């Protein structure tokens, strides 16, 4: 067969695969063909862990159009009997390993099931006993009537367990940012460069001055339904705001610096270990997308390149996740 003939066969096979994906998508997922994009940010507001900007190539993958909802997570729990991190008492030995040497033991109240909650009334974070995915802000709260809101108070470990059950996985940081950018090049936000505070609300973020005043001009003071705001150009909802989303990667402040000089990084899987100079004793995973607690002055972390990091066993009232699914095996470089 001639070279031209070989190319035609390959192109036909690719077209057939693309057509199959278009007509038989996994429920609630969108196919992204993959490609090369500039990862990171050169903006003055960008933090050190967003720099330098570097070229990354990701292969095609399926991604959930929305964050995983309370309804979906409840189906997982009912099918498996899974108990989330926040529903189990913390293990003292594990806590002590994360504290500096010589630290006193935590108070007994902190060794009971609970999670971190941001109090709108007290304007601060607090450990709340009884807070979990069913009761996001404490025992007196409920997800009743919020089936299509994003599940929160799920740790990275919980998100991984759900993804495995669903036949999916968590996205890599690179896949997540590629998806969030929606095909736009070097834009500040997932919708372009227009301020989120101009025109029609574009995302569920903090309106006003954090943490003292949230005007709720976007219609929500806390989480919102997963399709309450317009999707990006790829048809993906809440890639900015609503809740932070766990991704697969360990956090290292120098990850991007280590990639400097490479022409294109292929399907990066992230570092093999974590390093956060601010808390070197605590290994952390990355979260992306920002949340309803982000404002333009505090962090503006609803930008596609921005990130946060937390211990993988941590649940918070503004953190959820979405999943991806492979099309085929792929190659990678860190």
C-alpha angles and dihedrals in degrees: 000000000000124000089252090052091051091051091050091052091050092047091049091051091049091049091050091050091049091049091050091051091049094051100037107038120166108256113279094001134115126210117234115193094212128225144156122309140162108260120204132019139271094194118124090240092057117109124232092261090061092059146130105029109233138176116258131181121205127186121233119284144166117251133188110257089219140025113274107276133222088250093054093046091048090055089054093050093046092049097047108022088234117177115208126227093253091055092059127072113254115254111242094213092054092049093050091052089060095049125082115266113277095025115147119247115269118259115273090248089064091058093067126088112283145108144223116282130182109226114216089196097049095033094225146084120266139174105250121196113228095019111138140131092292092046104030099181099027143301093306094055126081143187091223108135091015102092092134096046118102115269111245136181088060120135124218086258090055092048091051091051092051092047092052091050091049093050091247138097140220115274120252114246089252093051090048094052092045089054094044093054090059093210094305116135122228094338123152097230138024089259098043134269101314113117114256087231094060122086123340114004109269102187143008101263137136113292111203132009115335126259103002104048131031110174093190091220090153089061099257138079095187132006122347133205111283095250099039094112132046117276124240122256091281092056094253120142128218097006081144121046133338096090136354113251127223116233129190101254130101113235121249122164090216100048095110093043089057090056094053113122096028113120094217128355111219119221095325114212095193130241124321093229137032128244123180110165090200092062107012094172094061120074109215140196125212128257123195141195106041125245146236087285095062120101132179095257103038099051114321084214093160086089114111093241098048123102145181130201135215140167109276090238093056125109121194135181092240101044129092135137148224130215139230133204129212123242092198141332115297140194123244146190124192 
